[in-house]
Amino acid sequence: MKKYGLNLLAALFILLAVNASAQKAPAGKVWPAAKANAWYAQHQWMSGADFIPSSAINQLEMWQAGTFDPTTINRELGYAESIGFNTMRVFLYSLAWQQDKAGFKNRVNQYLAIAGKHGIKTIFVFFDDCWNAGANTGKQPAPKVGVHNSGWLQDPGNRLNNPGQTAMLQAYVTDVMASFKHDKRILLWDLYNEPGNSNKKEASMGLLRKVFAWARLVNPDQPVSAGLWDWSFETLNTYQALNSDIVTYHDYTDEASHLKTIQLLKTHGKPLICTEYMARTRGSKFGNIMPMLKKQHVGAINWGLVMGKTNTVYAWDNPMPDGSEPKEWFHDIFRKDGTPYKPEEVELIKKLNEKTK
C-alpha cells in the first residue's frame, strides 16, 4: 500500500538474480513462462480496484458474520461493473476464518456469487504487513478522523514468527485455497501483500517461504503470486519473483518511473499485473497511468473504489484532523451514492474498458 522510491540499480539486480537463478526454481511447481502467458492470453485485459465495502474499516469488519454486508458489496460492485471493471483484489483475514471456519467460507462464496453476477473475477490476498499490527475479533474501532486506513490490519501482524501460530496459519491458507482451488471466479491467489513493510524487512521471509510452500501443496488451478513493491528488498523480491507464477507488483509513481518498472519486470518473460497504483497527489493518476498500462498489456488494479470507512481519500502521511474532504482525493473513485469523484476519470476508465452501455 506504500511505494518507496524506485531504485533502478536494485531493480536491475533483482532481475539479473531472477534470470541467473531461473533454473534453481523447483521443477513442476512454479509456472514456466509459456504456461503463464497462455493463461494470461485466455483473459481480457484485467482492470479493476482493490476493494473493501465502504461500510468496513478493515478486513475483519468485512468478513465477520455480524458485519458482513452483502447489500453494500452488491451495490458497490455494481458501480465497478458500470465502468467496465472486471477484476477486484480483496483481502481475507486469518482470525475471521479461525473464529468461524464454515461461516467464513460461506461468506467468501457469497461474495464470489455477487462479484460473478457483476462479471467480476477476484484476486484474494492472504497475508499483509501494512498498517496496524494488533487485531482483535469482534467489534472494530471507529475510523480516526481524517486518517488514512486508521483501522487496517496486518495479518498475522504481531503474531508473525510466533511458532504457536504456524499451524493455524497453514490450516487457514490450506482450507480456504483447497475449498476454492477449482473456482473459476477466482483469478489469482496473492499470497502476501507487501512482505517486509512496517519495518519488518527480512523478518517476513520465513512466512513468505511457508505460504508459497503451502500453496504449492494445494496446487490450485489458479496462479499464485506475491507482489514486488520495495526495490531495496533484494532478498525478498528475488524470492517473490522466482516463485510467482504471474509477476505482480505495486507502483504509485508517475508515468515515466512506472514505465521503467514495467520495462525491467518484462525482462523475464511473464505477464504483469499491477495490483496497486493510483495516488493522485503523487502523480499516479488514471489519466496518465491507466492508458500506459493498457498499452503495455499490464493488468491495472488501482487502490480504492468507494469513499468509506478506510478513509483512503486522505493521503498516507497527510492526516486532516478536522475531517474535511481533501481538495484532491488520494485514492477512490466513487462517493457512497455512486456519484463519481471526477466524472472525466470515469469516462476515461469506461473508454479504456470499452464499456459502451
N, C-alpha and C positions, 0 to 999 in steps of 0.2 A: 504493500500500500504506500510505501515511500520509496522514491527512486533517488539514489545518491548519484553524484556526478559520474558520467561515463569516463572511464579510464581506458583509452583505446589500447594502450600497451598491455594492460591487464587482460582486456578482452581478447587481444591477439594471442596472448599467452594461453588463455583458456582454449581457444580454437586449435592452436598448434598441439596442445596436450590432447585434445579430443581426437584430432587426426592421427597423431602418433600412437595413441593408445587404443585405437578403434578395435584392433584385433584382440585386445585383452578383455573386452566385454563378454560376459558369459554367453556362449553359443546357445541359440534356441530360445533365449529369454528376451533380450532387447530386440524390438522390431528392426530389421535391416531397412535401409533407406528405400528399397524397392517396395516393400510392403507398406511402409509409412506413406509413400507417395501415392500408391494405389488406393489406400484408404482415403486420403485427402481428396483425390480426384472423384470419389463417389459422392461427395457432398458439395452443395452450393457454397458460395463464399460465406464464411461464418461472420456474422456481425451481431452484436448484442451488448449486454451490460453485466457487470457484477450486480447481483440482485439480492436485496432483502426487502420485505414489505415495509412500507412507511410506518406501520404500527409496531415494529420491532426495533429495539435499541441494539440488539446483539443476536448471536446465533441461538442462545438458549431461549430467548423470548420468541424467536421464530419457530423453534421446534418443540418446545414443551407443550404438553397436552392442553394446559389451561390457557395458553396464549397463542397457540397455532391459529392462524387467521385465513382460512381459505377464501373468504369473501374478498378481503383486500388483495390477496395473491391473485385471484382471478381478475379483479378489476385492473390491477396494475400490469399484469402480463397482457391484458387487452390493450393497454397503452403501447406496450412493446410491439405487439402484433401490428398495431395500426401504422407503425413507421417501418415495418418490414424486418424487424429484428427476428432472428431465428435461433439464437443461442443465448442462454443465461448461464452465468457462473455463480454457484450457490455454495455457501459454506455450511457444512454439517457441524455437529458438536458431540464429542465423546460422552460427556456427562448426561446429555439428553438421551442418548442410547442406553447408558448404564442404568438410569432410573426407570426405564420403561422400554425394554428392547422391542417387544412386539408392536407396541403403540408407536414407537419412533419409526419403525419400518413401514407401518401403515400410513403414517403421515408423509413419509417420503414418497410412497406410492401415490398418495392423494395429490401431493404437489406435482408429481410427474404426469398424472392424468390431466390436471389443469393446464400445465405447460404444453402437453401434447395437443390439447384441444385448440391451443393458440398457435400451433405449428412451430413450437419452440423445443429444441433439444437442450440438454443441461450438462454442464461441466460441474461435477461435485468435488469439493475440496475437503480433505480430512483434517490436516493439522495446520497450525498457523502460529507464527512468532510475533504477531503485531499487537500492539497496544497493551491491554491490561492482563497481568499475569495471574491474578487470582480470580476464581469463579466459584459461585455458589448456585446450586439449583434453587428453584422456587421463584418468588417474585424478584424481578430485576430492577435495578435502580432507575430513577428518572434521569433523563438527559441533563448534563450540566449545560447551563445556558451559554449558547454561543461557542461551544467547544466541539471540535471535530471528533467524531467517533469516541465520545467520552465513555461509552459503556461496552465497546467492542472487546472481545475476549481472545487472548491467546489460547491455544489448545495444543499440548497439555499445559502450557504456561509454567507455573511454579511446581508442577508435577513432572517437568522434564527431567529425564535421567534418574527418576525415582524408581529403583528396581521393583518396588511393590506395585507400580502402575503398569509395568510392561505387559503382563499377561492380559490385563483389562484392555489396554490399547490394541494389542494384537487381536483379541476377540472382537473388539469393535470394528476394526478395519475388515477383518476376515468375514464377519457375519454380514455386514452391510454390502460389501463387494460381492460376496458369494450369492446373496439374495437377488442381486440385480446384474449379475455378470453377463447375462444374455439380453438385457433390456435395451432395445434399440432407441428408446427415448433418452438414454444417457449417451452423450457424445464422447466423453473422456473423463478419466479419474485424475484429478490434480491432487497429488499425494501430500504436498506440504507447501503452504504458502509462505514465501519469503523466509526460508530457514536461515537462522543466524541474525535475524532482526532483533531489536530491543537489546542490543549489545551482547547477544548470546554467541554470535560468531560460530566458531567450530564446536562449541558445546552442543550444537544441534546435529552434528554429524552422525552420532550414534542412532538417534531416532530416524534420521533420513535414511540411513542404510537399512534399518529394520523395516521401515514401511515399504520400501521397494522390495525387500525380500518377501514380506507378507503378501504383497500384491502379486508377485510372480508365482507364489504358491497357489493363489486363487486362479490365476491365468484367465482374466476376463476377456470377453470378446473385444471390449473397448480398449484403446490405448491408454497407457499411464504416462504421467509426466510430473515434473516439479519445476516451476518456472525460475529462470535466471533473473536476477534483479539487482544485485550489487556487485559491480565488476571488480571490487577489491577482494572478494572472497574466492580466491583461485581454487582452493581445495574443494569447497562446497560446489562451486559452479562446474568444475570439471566432472565431479561425480554426477551431478544432475544431468549434464549434457550427455555423458556416456550412457546413462541408464534410462533416459526418457525415450519413449517410442516416437513422440512428436515433440519438437522443440517449442516450449512455451517460454514467455519472458514478459517483463514489465518495463515500460519506458514512459516516463512523464516529461520528457524533454521536448524541445522544439523539433521542427521537421528535419533540419539538417543533421542534428545529433542523432535523432531517431533513425534516420535513413542509414547512417553509418553503422548503427547497431544491427540493422537488418542485413546489410551487406556482409558484415562479419559473420553473423549467425548462419547465413545461407551457405557458407563455405563447406559445411559438412553434409549438405545434400538432403536434408529432411524438411518437411513442411514446417512453417512457422505459424504460431498463433500468439498474438499479443493479448495477454489476458488481463492487463491493466494499462490504461492510458487515459488521457484527457483530464488535465488540471489547468483550467483556463488561465489563471494568473501566472502560470509558469510557461506559457507559450505552447502548451499541448492542447489543441482545440479541435473540434470536429472539422472546422473549415480547412485546416492545414494538414492534419494527421490522417483522418479517415480516408480521403481520396488517395493519399500516398499508400496507405496500407492496401487498399483495393488494387491499385496499380501494381504493387509488389506481390500480389497474391498471398497476403498475410491476413490471417483471421484478426478481427478487430473487436475486442471486448473492452468497453470503457467502464471506468468505475462509476456506478451510481445510475439509478433510473428515476426514482421519485423522491422528492424532498420529504424527509421524515425524521424519525427519532434518532437516526445516526448523526444528524447534523453535518452531513458532508457537503453542504453548500458552503460551509466555513472551511478555510484553508488549514492545513496540518498545524502550522506553527503561528497562527494569527487568530487567537480567540477574540470574540466580540462580547464582552461581559454584559452589555445591555441587551443582547439577544436580537438586535436589529438585523434585518436582512442585508447581507453584503451586496454592494453595488454590482459586483461580478461574482456569480456563483463559482465555487471551486469545482465541484462535481454536480451530477444530477441533471436531468433533462426536463422533468415534468413537476408541476405542483400536484398536490394530492387530488385535486379535482380533474386532473388530466390536461390542464392548460399548460402549454409548453413555456418554459422559461424564455427561450428565444425561438420564435416561430421560424426564423430563417435557418436555424440549425436543424429543426425537424424536417423542413423541406429538403435540405441537403441530404439528410440521412435517408429519407424516402427515395430520393433520386438515386443515390448510390445503391440502395437495396432494390431498385426497380419496382417500387411499390406504387402502383398506379391507381389503386382504389382506396 
